[in-house]
Amino acid sequence: MNEIQTMQAAYFTNTGGADQIQVGQLHVPSIEPTDVLVKIREAAVDRVDAYVRSGAFQTPINPQQIIGRDAWGTVVKVGAAVHGFHVGDRVWTNSMGYDGRQGITAQFAAIPEARLFSMPAGDPSGWLALVHPGATAAIIVTQLLKLKADQTLLVEGGAGHVGRLLIQCAKIAGLHVITTANPRDFSALSALGAEVIDYAEGWEQQLSQPVDAIIDTSGRVPLQLNLDQLAVGGRTILIAASKNFEATFNLPKFYMNEQQLRGFVISHASLESLTQADEWLLTHADVLQAPAFERLPLEKAASAHEMVMDSRVKKRLLMSLP
C-alpha cells in the first residue's frame, strides 16, 4: 500500500454544471488514527451528489472535492485507534462527500470508523443501490413517524426508489400501507404489501378514511389536498419539492386538527440518527429488496450526474472503480 501514491478520482474544483467534474489523478489520502483506508469497488450516484456539485445544496467542500457519498469496498489499512475493522473486510458507507468530508468516487477513500459498516451477506452492488433510499426510508419510518402497528401510512409515489423502500420498511414495522402509482406499477407494489391506488387526478376519492401519515415523495400533490386526507393528529413529511416553490393551506383547520408538517433531507440527519437507520437496515437485510441498478465506468462520472437528474432514468446508478 505504501508504494501507491496516486489514484484515479472524479472530482470538481468549482461548483456548477456536470461539466465541472474532472476524472484524473489525486493523491491517495492519508488516514487519521480513527480512519479506515478503503479500496473503493463501487460508488453510488445520488441526486444529492448533483446538488452538492452544483452548489444547490450548500455545504463545506474541499478544494478538490471528490464526488459521491455512498460506496462499498475493501479495507486496506486501519488507523491506530480503529478496533472494529481489519484489512480485507468488505465495508460500506453512506455519509461521505459533504459537510467538509471528502467524497468516495475514487480508487481509495479515508473513511472515519464511525461512518463505516460491515457488508451483509449477498450482492454488495445490490446493497449499495439500496442504502441511500433505504436509510431515508428507515429514518422516516422508525424515527420520525413513530406510528403504532396497524396505523395507516400513505406513500405518494410508491414506484420510486425511496417509495419502494418506504413501503418495505413500513410493512416491517407493521403498518398498513397505501401508495399512489401508475397502474403499470400496481403489481410490483402490491407484491411489496401495499394497497395501491391510481395516482391520477381524484386519487383521494379512493381513500375510505383519513390516514395517520403521508409521505410525499413526488412534490406533485397540493399541500392542502394532502392535509385534507389526514386524521386528527396526523402528519405529513415532504421529501420532494414541487415546481411551485410556494404553498398555502388552511391554518385554522391545520392547528385545530393538531396536524404536523415537516420536511426531511437525509444529508441533515445526525450521525446518531443515520447510524440507527443503517443498523436497522442491516437487521432486516435478508428481507429488503434492492432497486434495479446500472453500472457505469469512472470516466462517465459527468454523464452519471446528468442521468441521475433525469426522471426518465429509473435505475440506480453505480460507478465502477478500476
N, C-alpha and C positions, 0 to 999 in steps of 0.2 A: 504493500500500500504506500510505503514511503516514496517509492520511485515515481508514482503518478502525481504529477504537479498540476496538470491542467485537465479540463473536462469540457465536453460539449454541453451547451445550455441554451435555452430560449429565454431571452430577457429583453427589457426595454430600459432606456435611459431617460426618456421623456414620455409623459402621458399623452394620449391621443388615439388615433385610429390603429387598427390592427397592423398597419404597415410600419408602426413603430417597433414591432417585435423583430429582434435580430436572433439569428442562430449562429453561435460562434464559440470560441474558446474562452473560458474563465478559469481562475484558479480553483482547485479543489479546496473546499472550505476546511479551516481548522476547527477543532472541537474544544468546547469548554468542559470542565470536569463533569457536568451533568448532561452533556450532549452525547448523542449516538451518531456515528457516521454511517449512512445508509447508501448502498449501491441501488439507485432507483431503477426499477424494471419498467413500471408504467406510471404515468401521471394522468389524472382525470382533468377534463376541461369543464369548468362550471361557469355559469353566467356571471357569477360574482368575480371570476378571474378577469372577464372582459370589462366589468365595471371598475375594478382596480386599475387595469391598464389604461382605460380611457380617462380616468380621473373622476368618473361619476360617483364612485364610492371613495370618499376622501379618507385616506388612512396614511400613516407614515410609511414610506418606502425607502429602499436603498438606492444609492447612485446608479448601480446596475441591478435592477430588480428582476430576479428570475420569476417567471410567471408560474401560477398554479398553487393550489393549496392542498390537494389530496393526491396521495401516491402510495404505492407499495414497493417493497424492495427487500434487500438482504443486508443484515448488519455486517460491516467490515471492520469497525473499530468502536470501542466504547470509552467514555471518559472515566477518569479515576473514581468518581463518585457514583457511577452507574452500577446498579446491582440487579436490575430486573431483566437485562438483555445481555446476550453473548454473541460473539462472532458466529455468523452462519444462520442466526434466527431470521425467519421471514416476518416482516413487520409492516404496519401501515400507519398512516397519519392522515388527518383531515382538518388541520387548522394552521397550516403554514401560509406564507405568501401575502400577509397583510399585517397591520399593526406593528410594523417595523421588522417582522420576521421575513427571512429570505424565502423565496419560493422553492419548488421542488421539481420543476421540469428541467432536470439536469441529470448528468450521469451519477452525481453524488450530491447528498444533502446532509447538512448537520442539523439534527432534529433534537430538541430537548426531550429527555426521557419522559417527562410528564405528558408530552403530546404524541407518544408512540404507543402502539398496541400490537400484541402478537396476532398473527394472521390465523383465523379459524381454518378448520379443515375445509377442503373443497377448492373451487376455482378462484384464484386470487384476483383475476380480472373481473369476474362477476361481483366479487365482494367490493372491489374498488368502485365499480359502477353503482353499487348500492349505497355506499356510506354517506355521501353528501345528502341525497334526498332522504335517506333513512334516518340520519341524525336530526335533520329538520323535523321529520315526522315524529320521531321519538320524543324530542323536547316538547313539541306541541301537545302530544297525547298524554305523556306521563308527567310533565311538569307544569304546563300552562293551563290545560283544560281542567284537570282534577275532577273529571266526571266519574260517577259511580257506574258499576257494571249495570248493563241493561238501559242506561240512558242513551239518547239518540244524538248522533253526530251527522251533520250534513257536510259532505265534501264536495265543493263545487269545482268541477274539472278533474274528475277521478282518473281520467286516462293518462294524465301527465306523469312524469317520474315521481314527483312529490305526492301527487294524488294517489297513486297506486301504493306507495309506502304508507301514506296516512291510513288508507283502508286496512292494510295488513296490520299495522301497529294498533289501530283501534279495535280490530277484531281480537287480537291477542289480549287486549285489555278488557274484553268482554262487552264492548259497546255495540249497540245496533247502529249500523252504518247505512246511510242513504247517500248516493252520489249522483251527480248530473253528468251526462256524457252524450256523445254522438251515438246513435243506435249501432254503428259498426263496432263499437267497443263494449256493447252490453254483455256479450258472452264472456269476455275476458274478465270484466269487473265483477260479474256475478260469481265467477269461479273463485274470486278472492273473498267472497262472502258478503258483498254489498247488495243492497236493494237499489236498482238502477232506474233512473228516470231520464227522459229525453231533455236535453238542455235547451231545446227550442223555446221561443217566447211562450210564456204561460206555464213554464215548468212548475211554478209554485202551486198551481191548482192541483197538481198530482200528490201533494203532501196531505196526508189525512189529519195531521195535527201539528202544532208547533214543535220545533226541535229544541234540544237543550244547548246545542252549539253549532256554529257554522265556521268552516274554514274555506275562505275564498282563495283558491289558487290561480284564478284566471284574471281577476280585476275587471270582469265584464258585467258584473251584476250591480245595479244601483244600490247604494248603501241602505236607503230606506226600505227597499224591497227585501233586502236581507234581514233587517231589523224586524220587519213585519212577520217574518217566519219564526222568530224566536219566542220561546216560552218565557214566562216571568223568571228573571234571574239568569236568562241565557246570555251567551257571549259569542261575539264574532271576532275571529282573528284573520287579519288581512296579510297575505304573504306575496301579493302582487298588486301592481298599481294600474289603474285604468288610464287611458289616453287623456281623459279629462282629469286634471290634477286637483279639481275642487269637487266637494260633495256636500250635500245638505241633508239634514234629517230632522225629524220631529223631536225636538229636545224634551218637551214635557212628557210625551209618551215614552221616550227613552228612559228618563230617570224614574218615572212612576212605575215602570216595569222592571226597574233595577237591573237593566241590561248593561253589558260591558263590551267595550270595543278596544282592540289593541292591534298594533302592527308587530310583525316579527321578521327579523333577518338573522340568520344563523351566525353571521360574522360578528354580531354584537353579543353573542352568548358567552358567558363566563367560562373559564377553563373548567370549573367545577360542574357547571351545567352540561357542557359538552362531554366531559368525562363520564358523567352519569348516563347520558344518552348512548355513548359508544359502548359502555359496559352492558347496557340493556340490549343493544343490538347484538352483541356477542352472545348474550344469554339465549337469544332467540334465533341465532344464525341458521340453525338447521331447518327452520320453517319459513324464513323470509325468502321471497323470490326476487332475484336481481333483475333490473331492467335490461333490455337488449342493448348491446353496445357495439361500437365500431372502433377499430384501431387505426391510428394514423402515425406515420413516421415523424420524427422530430422536426424535419425540415418543413413540415406542413403546419407548424405551430400558428402562423398568422392566419392561414385558411381555417384552422380549427376555431379560432376566436370569432371569425365571421360566421362559421357554421353554427356555433352554439347560440347565436342570437337570432338565427333563422327559425321561425316557427314551423317550417316545413321539415326540418331535421328532427326526427323523432327518437333516434338512438342516442344513448350516452356516448361521449367521445373520450377515447383513451389515447394518450400519446405513448408510443413505444420508444424506450431509450436504448441507444446502441450499447 
